Amino acid sequence: MVDLHLVRETTAPPEVVWDVVTDFAAYGRWMPLTRMRLDEGPTRVGWGFAGVSGVGPLAFRDSMLVTRWAPPTDGAGDFRVVKTGLLLGGWAQVAVTRRGAGSTLDWRQDLVVRPLPPLPWLDRVLRRVAARVYGAALDAMVARAQGRAR
């Protein structure tokens, strides 16, 4: 199991950061070798999406279900997804809060590779990889939000 906590500060207002971080169709831009599949209709509790990552027969589906959906009001909003795929389990909790003229993006995630027993050495490797991949994705999201806010 990998626990990940990433925080990014930005000059963009919470509503703009929220719009970028909840544009699940665009996650393929942020995550390497990933195509997105989304349920029909507006995002809400019970709505799902999946990232299909990899190439050819080495691709896997990272399915997620929205279990909390609270768009920003008074400068704060958050959502939670639970991973429902066969390979990856866990959850992600994402919050956007006002900080002065800008905002803070707080990303907490628990990641489990399901077919494997707990292996401390593998958890350390996955933590490093996940921190880099998700960190780069958050940096790109924040840059996009700042570009939109100008």
C-alpha positions in Angstrom: 0.0 0.0 0.0 1.3 3.4 -0.9 0.1 6.5 0.9 0.8 9.7 -1.1 0.2 13.3 0.0 1.0 16.1 -2.4 0.3 19.8 -2.0 0.7 22.6 -4.6 0.2 26.3 -4.1 -1.0 28.4 -7.0 -1.9 32.0 -7.8 -5.0 30.7 -9.6 -8.3 31.0 -7.8 -10.0 27.9 -6.4 -12.7 27.8 -9.0 -10.2 27.7 -11.9 -8.1 25.1 -10.2 -11.2 23.0 -9.6 -12.2 23.2 -13.2 -8.8 21.9 -14.3 -8.4 19.2 -11.7 -12.0 17.9 -12.3 -11.6 17.8 -16.1 -11.3 14.0 -16.0 -11.4 13.8 -19.8 -8.1 15.7 -19.8 -6.2 13.4 -17.4 -4.7 11.7 -20.5 -2.7 14.9 -20.9 -1.3 14.6 -17.4 -0.7 10.9 -17.1 1.8 9.2 -19.4 0.4 6.6 -22.0 -3.2 7.1 -20.7 -6.5 7.4 -22.5 -9.7 8.3 -20.6 -13.1 6.7 -20.6 -15.9 8.6 -18.8 -19.5 7.7 -17.9 -22.2 9.8 -19.6 -23.7 12.8 -17.9 -22.4 15.3 -15.3 -19.9 14.4 -12.6 -21.7 13.4 -9.3 -21.6 10.8 -6.6 -21.9 7.4 -8.3 -20.4 8.7 -11.6 -17.3 6.8 -12.9 -14.4 7.1 -15.1 -11.3 5.1 -16.0 -7.8 5.7 -17.3 -6.6 3.1 -19.7 -2.8 3.1 -19.3 -0.1 1.3 -21.2 0.4 0.1 -24.8 -1.3 -2.8 -26.5 -1.5 -6.0 -24.4 0.4 -4.3 -21.6 -2.5 -1.8 -21.0 -4.6 -1.9 -17.9 -7.8 -0.1 -16.8 -7.7 2.1 -13.7 -11.4 2.4 -12.9 -12.7 5.0 -10.4 -16.0 5.8 -8.8 -16.8 9.3 -7.4 -17.9 8.9 -3.7 -17.8 12.6 -2.7 -18.5 15.6 -4.9 -18.5 19.1 -3.4 -17.6 21.8 -5.9 -16.2 25.0 -4.4 -18.4 27.2 -2.3 -16.8 30.1 -0.4 -13.4 29.2 -1.9 -13.2 25.5 -0.9 -14.3 22.3 -2.6 -13.3 18.6 -2.6 -14.0 15.3 -4.2 -13.1 11.6 -3.4 -12.8 8.7 -5.8 -12.4 5.0 -5.0 -10.4 2.8 -7.3 -12.6 -0.1 -8.5 -10.3 -1.8 -11.1 -8.9 -5.3 -11.0 -5.3 -4.2 -10.8 -5.3 -1.0 -8.7 -7.3 -0.3 -5.5 -7.4 2.5 -3.0 -8.7 6.0 -3.2 -7.9 9.6 -3.9 -9.2 12.7 -1.9 -8.6 16.0 -3.6 -9.3 19.4 -2.0 -9.0 22.9 -3.4 -9.0 25.8 -0.9 -8.6 29.6 -1.2 -5.2 30.9 0.0 -5.0 34.7 -0.3 -5.6 35.6 -3.9 -4.7 32.1 -5.0 -5.4 28.6 -3.8 -4.0 25.3 -2.5 -4.4 22.0 -4.2 -4.2 19.1 -1.7 -4.0 15.6 -3.2 -4.1 12.5 -0.8 -4.0 9.1 -2.3 -3.9 5.5 -1.1 -2.7 3.1 -3.9 -2.8 -0.7 -3.7 -1.7 -3.2 -6.3 -4.3 -5.9 -5.8 -2.8 -9.1 -7.0 0.3 -8.7 -4.9 0.8 -9.3 -1.1 2.2 -6.4 0.9 5.9 -6.1 -0.1 7.7 -3.3 1.7 10.4 -3.0 -1.0 7.8 -2.7 -3.7 5.8 -0.1 -1.7 9.0 2.0 -1.5 9.5 1.8 -5.3 5.8 2.5 -6.0 5.8 5.4 -3.6 8.7 7.0 -5.5 7.2 6.4 -8.9 3.8 7.5 -7.9 5.2 10.7 -6.3 7.0 11.6 -9.5 4.1 10.7 -11.9 1.4 12.4 -9.8 3.6 15.2 -8.8 4.3 16.0 -12.5 0.6 15.7 -13.2 -0.3 18.2 -10.5 2.4 20.6 -11.6 1.0 20.5 -15.1 -2.6 21.0 -13.8 -1.4 24.0 -11.7 0.4 25.5 -14.7 -2.8 25.1 -16.8 -4.9 26.7 -14.1 -2.4 29.6 -13.8 -2.5 30.1 -17.6 -6.3 30.2 -17.5 -6.4 32.6 -14.6 -4.3 35.3 -16.4 
